[in-house]
Amino acid sequence: MSNFLVRKVAVLGAGVMGAQIAAHCVNAKVPVVLFDLPAKEGPKNGIVQKAIDNLRKLSPAPLAVPELASLIEPANYEDDLAKLRECDLVIEAIAERMDWKHDLYAKVASAIGPQAIFATNTSGLSITELSKGMAPALLPRFCGVHFFNPPRYMHLVELIPTAHTQPAILDHLEAFLTTVLGKGVVRAKDTPNFIGNRVGVFGLLSAMIEAERFGLTYDVVDDLTGAKLGRARSGTFRTGDVVGLDTLAHVIKTMEDYLPDDPFAAHYGTPPVLAGLIKQGALGQKTGAGFFRKQGKAILRLDPAKGEYVPAEGKADDAVARILKNKDAGQRLQALRDSEHPQAQFLWAILRDTFQYIAVHLADIAGTARDVDFAMRWGFGHGVGPFELWQQAGWLQVAQWVQADIAAGKTLSSAPLPAWVTSGPVAERGGVHTPEGSWNPAAGRFEPRSGLPVYARQIFRAPLAGEGIVPLATGKTVFEDEAVRLWTLDRSGMDDVLIASFKTKMHTISPAVTLGLLRAVDLAEESYRGLVVWNPGEPFSAGADLQAIVPLFMSGGVQAVAPEEERLQQLMLRLRYAQVPTVAALAGMALGGGCELSVYCARRVAHIETYLGLVEVGVGLIPGGGGLTYLARRAAQERALAPDMPLMAFLKKYAFQAATAQVSKSAVEARRMGYLLDDDPIVFNVHEVLYAAIREAQSLHDTGWRAPWKEPFAAAGSEGIAMLSAQLVNMRDGGFISDYDYRLGHAIAEILCGGEIEAGSLVDEQWIMALERQTFMSLLGEPKTQERLMGMMQTGKPIRN
């Protein structure tokens, strides 16, 4: 299997997880066959087809664009087992019943190809027990592959071997999951619920127990344990509702049934309130009620004492919220521990419970502490893993606090911290993560990260506190100021491409960033094979820096802003017509000016979860950095390839995208919206974007890159303006847009059509950009635009007026 390649996948089971795993395979252009039982009535593949059709309707969307659903091939176990022979990877994803899974394995085993990998997507059943009775030829190719829900968006996949699994199988599967499906892979030991669910569900149980102890309601707990704690916004109980309370109860029962000797076993039973909700059929979001229920626009929470739902209005106390804003982890935890406020005591308790739990169980469930931290970050939305937080807060100090609480009987178990916590290499190095690797208690050493070849594509792998890797502090600096860093990698073969990175908040484009990028183009043309614009983390760019633009306007009026606006447009043209290839390396949001910057580069390399759009109408402006110029030119170019079609057939889509601030829901959709081109690569692992962008720049250079010709293009003129304005009138009169939205939309139509000129007139980029500048400047003086600008700066949200 040295040249193993996953060319086709089969998924067994068209339930929630199976169908969505299949969806993500087709997102990545991997052919997939989705199996389920034959329907008792109607077409044999009716069950599967219904699941495929449902994928188009789900939110969040499992498909990059809905049309991809048609690429999933339906199949059933009665007629189509022969199709398994064509598949290199077979993933079983049926209900969590050991007997059902064994029955299915017996049915499909003989049809699976002699080289294919067979994997189960169980969320917590023993992989070893599932493998019992399996044919000897299949046993070495069997393992666990646990996707987290929803599979498109959750980065984590756990790989779990049995004692018989060939190591090469895991390596091949890890490479496929990492680079093709874009996942973060953690290898777990074959223990109940593996790593993510084991630690995550214990954390949820701890939160339920401690919330009751300190008298906190579900809404208060969720406000405390969501974004304020650096975790997923859904908090604790809303996360349970989203996952499904029946699913949650199943995972808890797995711990209860299979971990009777665990020192925390007394707390593994299903909490009475959870059991009561399940008995009533209140399973969370999928049934419309769980710990919370939506009633119209109002959110209600369960009051377990009353047995009814009441308004969910509880929030974190201001004093506790201020503690959580302290950026020093040690001071933050000490303040929580020392406070007498029940909310602070609750937070310290759940953090302490988790610290004790992961220390006691690390050797049982994972190879290293790194696996636990990544499982919680990638699978449960924690910004910082529990071991990372412990280490950031002061390893030995936190250990002493936990030991003191254990001795005082405050913890959920009397189990002491293992000896490695407070003595030996971990204590000496101040934590479990070091530049040499992360702590493996079973081996008694710090172990480096995986050296599989696939990780050579990840120039900066997901960072861990303690490793000391900071992207913007590595490589060779060519130029740096307060706004940008221009630099090169210190990796052989990749140090001949200049990289430009922003240092502004949300990677916004300030006047200083504009100047820095103009310098970058000059330097790249002088000494490098290309220029890549890349920003560590997300977003790529949230657009123009309003905090810099508005004060300029307030102090100097239009005259102060006009030179900056013109310079921004000059930057866009410099990127487009540079004598070396320019590449935007995109991940996350690329909005407004960030979108404009990307479309003016020679190429874009985009992560699948890249969201592009021209959203300036939300702040009462129009795209002023060349975005409308780009759309006008693109429409004319598309029409030139289809001369029998009218120009408006192409321009209309772009006009309404900008007028309604549409943002793509994936990189695939961005391609359909015109912000990505067909030859712009889309990569699935966010950590590979920089590597792919540098290689793209080098490839363009080596194949004789030349900047495009500065050619004039046809404009729709006054006829086009009239047609677009008529449709905007209908939208306004129908209540879909406000009067001011109509004005902005009309202005966009005028610019896109080249102004009041004859239809078919030839214009150039400078002509359209001049219209952009004039309109942008005039709108800055409008009271309603100023209201929108101030609203965005104060709340971070667009307003409509």
N, C-alpha and C positions, 0 to 999 in steps of 0.2 A: 504493500500500500504506500510505497514511497512517493508516488505521484498522485495520491488520492485527490479527487476533485468532486465537489458536490455539484453535479449538473442538474439534478432533479430531486425534489423532496416529496415524500408522502406524509400526510398528517392523518392519524387515525383518531377520529372523533371530531364532530362538527359542532361541539358545544362552544361556550364563550371563549375559552382559551384556544382550542383547536382551530376554530375559524379565524381567530385573530393572528395566530402564528402563521397560518397559511396566507393571510392578508399581507403580513410583513415580508414574507418570502417574495410575493409578487411585487411589492414595493421595490425590492432589491433586484428585480428581473430574474428571479430564480423560479423556474417552472415548478408548479406544485399540484399534487393530486390530493383532494380532500375526501376522506372516506367517512361513512357512517352506516348504520343499519339500513337495509332496504325498507322503503316505506310500505306500510300495509295496504295503503290505497293510493291510486294514482301512479305517476311515474316512480320507478324504483329509486331514483336519486332525489326524490322529493324532499327528504329531510335535509340533505346537504344543500340542495338548491335554495331552500328557504333560508338556511344559515348564510349562504353567500349573498343572497338578496338583502338580508338584514345588515350586512357589513356596510352597505351604502348609506344606512340611516343612522348608524351609531355616532354618538358624541361622547368623548373625543373620537375623531374619525380614525379607524384603524388603517384606512387606505390613504395613500398620498393624494390620489384623486379617485372619485367613485368609480370611474370606468374600469379601473384595474380589476374590479370584481370579476369581470368576464374572463379574465385570464386564469382563474382558479378552475381546475378540472374536477367536476364532481364524480364520485365513485361510490360503490357500495360493496359490502363484504361478500355478497352472494354472486355477483356477476363479474367483478373487476379485480380480483386478487392478482391476476396475472400482471396488472399494471405496476405492482410492487417491484417486479423484476427490473423495471427501468429506473428505479430510484436508488440514489447513493446514500440517502439518509431517510430513515423512517422514524417519525416521532409519534409516539402514542400519547394521546391527551384525552382519555375518557375519564369518567367519574372516578373518584378516589375510593374505589372498592377493590381490595386485593383479589377477591375471587373473580370479579368481572375482568380484571386485567389479565389474570392467568388464563381465563377462557379465551380471551382475544389473542393472547400470545400463541396458544395452541393452534388457533385457526389460521394465523398469518405466517407462522414461522417458516413453513416450507416454501412460501412464495417470495420471501425476502432474498435478494441477490446475494451471491457468495462473498462479495466484498463490501456489502452495505453496512453502515452503522445503524444499530437499532437503539433508540433512546426513549425513555419514559419521561414525561413532563410532570410527574407527580410532585406535589408541593411538600410532601413530608413523609411518605411511606418508605420503608426500607428498600433500597435498591437490591440488596442481597436477597431479601425475602421474595421480591418480585422475580428475581432471576432463577429461583428454585424450580427445577423441572424443565428448564430450558434446554434445548438441544445443544450438545457440546460444541458444535460448529458455530453456534450463534452467541454462546456465552462470552467469549472474549471480545465480541463486538457490541456488547450491551452496556449501557450506563444510564445515569440520570442526567437530564438536561432541563433544569427548572427555570422557565421564563417567568418573569413577574408581570402582573396585569396592570395596565394594558401593554402588550408586547411591543407595539410600535414605539412607545414613549419611554418605558422603563428600561434603563440602561443595563440593569443587572440580569445576568444568567448564571445560575450555579451549575457546575459540572460535578457529578458525583459518581465515582467508580465503585465497582465491587472488587473483591480480591482477584477476580478472574479477568477484569477488563485490561486489554492490552494498552500500555502507556501510549503507543502511537495513535490509538483511537482517540484518546483525549486530546492529544496534540493537534490532530487533524480537525477535530470538531472545534477546538478553541480558535484555531486560525480562521475557520469558516464563520463562526459566530462573531469574531472580532472585526474582521475586515469586510465581510460581505453583508452581514446583518447589523454591524455597527455596535455590537454589545460590549459591555465590560464583564469579563469572565472571572468568576471566583471559583476555585476548586474547594469543595466542601467534603467533609468526612460523612460517611453513611450513618448518620445519627438522626433521630426523629426531628423532622422539620428543618434539617440541615443548619445553615447559619442565619440567613435573613429572617425567616419566619420564627426560628427558635428565639433569637434575641428580640426581634420586633414584637412578637406576640407576648413575650414576657414583659416587655416595656409597657404594652397596652394593659396587661393584667395589673402590673404595678400601679399604673396611673389610675385604674378603676379602684383599686384598694386604697391608695393614698388619698384619692379625691373624697372617698367616703369618710376616711379618717379625719380629714381636715374640713369636711363640710362644704365642698365646692361643687357647683353645678356643672353640667356638661358643657354649656356655652363658655363658662369661665375657664374651664380646663382647656378647651380648644383654643381660646384666645391666648392662653399662657403657653401652650405647647406647639403653636403653629409658627408663623414667621418670626414672632418675637423671640423664640428660642432657637431660631435658625433652622427650622424644620419645614416640612411641607405645610402650606397654608391651611390645609384641611384639619390640622391638629390631630387629636387622638380619636375622639368619638365619631367625627365626620369621616375620618379615614375608615373606621369600622363600617360605617354605613355604605361607603363607596365600594369597599371590598366585598361586602355582603355578610350579614351577621351569621348566616348559616355556614358560609365558608370559614369565617372566623371561629365559630364554635367547633368546626371539624378539626381545625389546626390545634385548638386547645385540647380537644379530646385525644388527638394523637399524642400529645405530651402527657396527658393524664394516663393513657393506656400503656405507653411504652417507656415511661420514665418514673416508675414507682419508687426507685431508690434515690432519685435526685434530691439534693438537700433543699430544693425549693418546691418539691412535689406537693406540699400541702396547699399551694396556691394555684395548682394547675386545673382545678375544677372549673366548669362553666359558671360564671357568676349568675346568681339568681335573676338579676334584671335582664341579662342577656338571654337566659333560657326562657324567661317570660315573654320577651319580644318575639322570639322564634316561634313559640307556641301559638302566639296570636297571628303569625304570618307576617309580622313586621320585620322584614329582612334587610331593611336599609333602602338605599337609593332605588334599587330595582323594583321594589314594591311600593315606593312612595312614602314609606315611614320606617323609622328605626329609632335611633337615639334622637334624631331630628325629623321633622316633617315640614314640608313646604305647604303653605296655605295661601294661595294667590301669590303675592310678592313677599309675604311675611314668612319668616323662618321661626318655627316653634321647636321647643325642646321638650323632651319627656321629663316630667316630674315624677320620679318613681314612688314618692310618698303618696301622691294623689292618684297615681295611675292614669294621668292625663297629660296632654300637651299644653304648654304655656309659652308665652312669648320668650324668645331667646335673646335677651337683652344684656346678659352679663358680660363684663369685660375685665381685663386685668386691671388691678389697682394702679394708679399713676406711680405710686412709690415703687412698686415691684417692676413696672415697665421701665422706670429709670434705671433700676439695677441691671436689667437685661440689656440696656444700651451701652453699658460699660464695655469697652473693647478689650480690656485686660481680663482674660479668662480666670486668673487666680483671684483677683479682686471681686469679680462677679460671683464666683462660687462661694467665696467667704462671706460676702454680703448676704447671699441667700441663706446660708447656714446660720449666720448670726442673727438674722431678722426674726422677730416674733410674729410677723404677719403670716397668717395661715397660707396665703398663696405662695409666699417665698419658701415657707417650710415644705409645702407640697413639692415645689420645683426641686429643692435640694434633695428631698426624699426620693423622687423618681430617678434623678441623676445618680445618686448614691446607690440605689438598688441596682441600676444597670451596671455601674462600675464593679460592684461586688459580683454580679452575675457573670459578666464577661471574663473577669479574672479567674473565677472558679471553674468556668467551663471552656476556656480557650483551648486547652490541650485536647479536650474531647471532640470539639466540633470543627476546628479549623487547623490549617497548617501554621499560619502566622496571624499576628494581630492585624496585619494589613488586610487579610481576608475579611475579618469582622468589620473593620471600618468601611471598606468598600461596599460590603453587603448592605450596611445601613445607609450609606450615602446614595448608592445607586438603586437600592430596592425600596427604601422608605423615605427618601427625600431629605435626609439629614445633611445640612450644609457641612458639618464636621462630624467625623465618626466619633464614637464614644471613647476609644483609646486615644484619639487625637486630642479631644477636649481634656481628658485627664492629663495628658502630657503637657498641653499648653498651660494648664492651670497650676502646674508644679507637681510632678509625679509623687514625690515622697510626702509632701504636705497633704495632698488629697488622700493618699493611702492611709495616713495617720487619722484623718477625719473619718474615713470609712471604718477603720478598725475600732475607733472610739465608739461609733454608733453600733457596731456589731456587739461590742462588749456591754453597751448600755441596753441592749435588747430592742433597739429601734428598727432593726432591719427585718426583712421578710424571712431571713434564714440566719442561723447562727454559724454557718460555714465560714471558717476563717479565710483570709486572703492567702493564696499560695505563697510559698517561701520566695519564689523568684520575683515577686512584686517588690519586696522590701530589702532584698539582699542580692549580691551578685551583679552581673553585667547590666541588668535593666536599671537597678537602683543607681549604679555608678554612672550610667549614660543619661539618666534623667528621663527614661521612658522607653517605650517599645519600638519606636521608629528612629532609625539613624541613617546617615548617608550610605552605610554598608548594607542595610536591609532592615527587616522587621523581625521581631522576636518570635521564635519558634520554641515554645516551652518543652515540647517532646524531645527536640534535638538539643536544646540548651544553647542556642546560638541565634545570631541575627542572620536572616536569610535574604539574599538579594531577590529582585523581581525576576519573573520568568524571562528567559533568554530566547524564546521562540522567535524565529525569523520574522514573523508577522509584526512583532513589536518594533522592528527597525523603522517602520513607517510612522511610528509615534515619536516625533522629535521631543515633545514634552508630554509624557504620560501623565495621567491624573496625579496631581501632587499629593503628598502626605506631609502633615506637620512633622518636622523632625528630620526630613530628608534633605532640606536645605536647597531645593531646586526652585528658583524663581525665574520664570522665562525672561523678564525684562532686566535681569541682572546677569544673564549668561551671554555667551557670544562676544563678538567684538563690536564695540560702539564706534560708529563713524561720525555721528553727530547726535547731540542730545540737548534739549532745553526743557522748559517746564511743560511743553505741550506734546512733543513727539520724541521718539527715539528712532534713529536710523542706524541699522546694525546688520551684521551678518552672522551666520552660524559659524561655529568653530568645528564643524563636521566636514571632513574631507569630501570633495566632490559636490558640496552644497554651499560653499562659502563664496561663490561667484555671483550670487543674486542678492541684491540689497533688499532688506525688509524694513518697512515703515510701520511703526506701532504708535497708537495714540496713548497719552497719559491722562486724558481728561475723564471726568466722571461719565459713565455710560458711553465712553468713547465718542462723545459728541464732537462736532466739527466747529471749532472756534476759529477766529481769525489767525491765531498763532498756529493752529493745526494746518490751516490752508497754506501758510507760509512754509511750514515744515515740509509739506508734501510737494510744494513747488521745488524746494531745495532737493528733495528726494529724487524727483524726475531728472533734474540737472546732474546729480551725482551718478545716478544709474546710467545715464547716457554717456557719461565720461569714462566710467570704470567698471561697469558690471554687465552681465548678460541679461539682466532683467530686474524688474521691481515688483515685489509682492507687498500688498497692503494687508497686514494681519494684526489682529488684536487678541491678546490672551484672554480666554474666558468669553462670556457672552454679555452683551450683544456685540455684533460687529460694529454697529454705530446706531445710536438713537436719533441721529440727524443733527441739525444745526444746534449750536450752543445758545439757547435763548437767554441764558444768564449773561452772556457776553453781548448779544445783539441788542436787547431791549435797553440796557443802560446807555449804549452808544446812541440809540435813537432819542432817548429822553434828554440826553445832554447836548446832542449836536444836530438832531433832526435827520431828515433824509440825506443831507449832505454828508453826514458822518457815516451813514450805513452804505451809501452808494458805492464808494470805492471797495469796500469789503465784498459787496455782492458781485461786483465786476471781477474782482480777483478770484472769487470762488468759481465763477464761470470760466475764467482763464485756466484755472487748475484742471477743470474737467476736460477742456480741449487739449491741454498739455498731456494728460493721461491718455487720451484717445490717439493723439498724433505723435506720441513719443517715438524716438528712434530705437528704443528697446521695448520688448513686450512688457506690459503692465498687467498684473493679475490681482484680483481681489479675492482673498481667502475668507469665505463667508461662513458664519455660524450664528444662529439666533436671529435677532432682529436686525434688519438693514432698512431703516425707515427714513423717509424724507431725504435729507442730504446724504445719508448712508447708502440709500438706494441709488441716488444720482451718481455718487462716486463709483459704485460698483458697475453701473451700466456703461460708464465711459472708459473703463479699463478694457484692454484687449481681450481678456478672458476673465471668467469668474469660475472659481472652484468652490462649490457650495456643499455644505453638510445638508443631508436630507431635511433636517429641521431648521431650515432657513426661511425667514418670513420677510419678504420684500414688499414695499409699497410706498407710494407717494402720498403722504398723509397730512400735507400742510394745511388743507382746508380746516382741519381740526383746531388750528390756531389762527384761523381767519386769514390765511395767506394762500398763495399759489406756489407750486414748486418753482423756485427761483434760481436753482443751481444747474440748470440745463436739463432738468427732467422732462419738461414738456417738449423741449427741442429734440431730445432723444426719441420721444414717442412720435412726434411729427415725422422725423426722418425715417424711423422704422416702418411706420405705416406706408410711406411713399415707396420704400424699398420692397415691402411685401406686395404692394400693388404692381410694381414693375415686373414681378415674377408671375403675375396673373393679370395681364393688361386688359382682359375682357371684363374684369370686375371694377366697379367704381371705387375711387379712393375712400369714400365715406364708409364702405363696407369694412375697411381695416381701421379707419380712424375712430369710428364710433366706440369700439370696445375700449380703446385707450382713453378717450375723453371721459367716459363714465367711471373707469378705474380711478382716475385722478380726482374727478369731481365728487366721488363718494368715498374717497380714501380707502379703497380696497387693499387688503394685505393678503398675500398668498398664505395658504395654510400648510404649504410644504414647498420644497425646492422644485418638485415636479410641477406643482401648480404655478410656481413662479415662471417656469419655462413656458407654460401655456399663456401666461399673462404678458409675456414678452420681456420680462426682466432678466431672464436667463435665455441663452441661445442654445440651439441643438448641440453645438460642439463644446458647451460648457460642462465639464465633468461634475457629477454629483457623487459625493462619497458618503458612506453610511456611518463611519466612525469619526466622531468630532475631533478626536486626537490625531487623525491622519490628514486633516485639511491643510495644514502648513506644509507638510511633506509633499502632498499632491500639487499644491500651488507652486512650490519651487520647481518641481520637476516639469510642470506645465510651462513655466517661464523658460526654463532651459531648453525644452523641446522646441518651443516656438523660435527661440533664438537660433538653435542649431539647424532648423529647416528654413532659414533665410527670412526671418520676420521683416516685413516692411509695413510701415504705417499705412492705413487706408487713404485713398484719394479724397481730397476735399471737393466733393461733387455737389452741385446744387440738386435740389429735389422739388417735386411738385407739391403745391399747397392747395388746400380745398377752398380757400378764400371766403368771400362773403356768402356764397351759396352754402358752404359747409357750416358756417356760423349760424345761419338761419335754421338749418335742419337740426343741428344740435340744440339750439335754443328752444325750438318747439318742443322737443322731448323734455327738456328741463322744466318748461312751463307745466307740462302734464304732471311731472313729479311734484312740483310745488303745489299745484292746485289739488293734487290728490293727497296732500299732507305728508308726503314722503321726505321732503326737504323743506327747510325754512326759507323765508325770503332772502336772508343773507347767504344761505347755501346756494340759492339760485344765482345770486350776484357772483359768487365765487365760481360757480359752474360756468356761467356765461363768460367770465373772464378767461377761464381755461379754454373754452371753445374758441374764443377769439385768437388766443395765442397759438393753439394747435393748428388752426386753419390759416395762420399767417397774416391775420388782420384783414381789414377791408380791402382786399385785392381781388382781381379776377380769378375765378376758379381755374386751376391748372398752371398758374404762374409759378415760375421757378424761384426758389428762395435758397438761402444757405443758413448754416447754423448761427452765424452772427446776427442775421435778421431776426430769427425767432428768439434768440437770447436777449436781444434788445427789447423785444416786446415783453419778455419775462421780467426784465429789470424794471421797466416803466411801471408795469402793473404791480409788482412786488412793492416798489417804493410808495406808490399811491395808496395801497392797502394799509401800509404801516400807519398812516395818518387817520385811518377810520376808527371811530370809537368802538364799534363792534369787534373789530380785529384786536384792538387793545384789550378789550374785555376777555377775549379768548386767550390771548397771550398771557395775561396776568392769571387767569384761571388755571392754565396749564402749569405755570411756574409755581403757583401756590398749592395746587392739589395733585399735580401730575396726571390729571385726567382732562380730556377734551370736554368743552361745554358747547352747547348749541344755543344760539341767540338770534 
